């Protein structure tokens, strides 16, 4: 009676190997909810690929992967004094810390622990990183030789939004390499841009990949929920916590999966076309009337929520009497795997 993610294991792992072959210097990313699979499982998959480095999001995620992955672990969230768990990791030689502020770099250089660090440069993302005009100050701190510099890291916008990131990546990489030679680590580069940079920078490059590695390709992933209860209802009958009046005769189907699983959690839309914006506007108008479309498919159609999903279950309305599932049946549920928490992952033969 749970929410299950099913993945054809052979297809999934074949896709991983294709990404590995096409991406020299690949660094798999396992962070957050582990792209729906969980951190430990992705660390196991990364180890099977034979890579030497795995990236996680935060210091607290290191413990979830280092027992099953023997290589070095990069923490992508920039190091900050006082961050829970961050200070304790400084003496771990397998852990690499991202540093995005000169003051934090100075703090680490004076720690006496000589931690391993990646120096992050600020890109047009405008999220984390040191500006090019701060590099003289970086040079001064590095002269103290208090940190072990693994390289420079450059986190770029999505290529689809910029038309390509090679020019920005090259400019920033050369600025960093003028201060300290070493590897350059990138996120969000096309294969062509990466090939160009490998030919022009004359240094080793690494590319962090998460979504494309774990969720890309044509692998047929399926998520399903279990039908927990089915109740016939009449038009006007009130149901649920909020006693909603039913719009017609039909059934309330109670299915596993609620807010604890990431059901109905929304993110800001990235709609770019007129059609996408129109769909968002129509859906918003319907929700303003008190109805919201659920991610559950029953009898071939996405069904409406009776009310907002509960913690571990949802109530959906199915009109009429045709195609009504039975208790114990599984129904498809569409989940955004980067925000979902499933009860189990099944790797199918």
Order of alpha helices (4+ residues) and beta strands (2+ residues): beta-alpha-beta-alpha-beta-alpha-beta-beta-alpha-beta-alpha-beta-alpha-alpha-beta-alpha-beta-alpha-beta-beta-beta-beta-alpha-beta-beta-beta-beta-beta
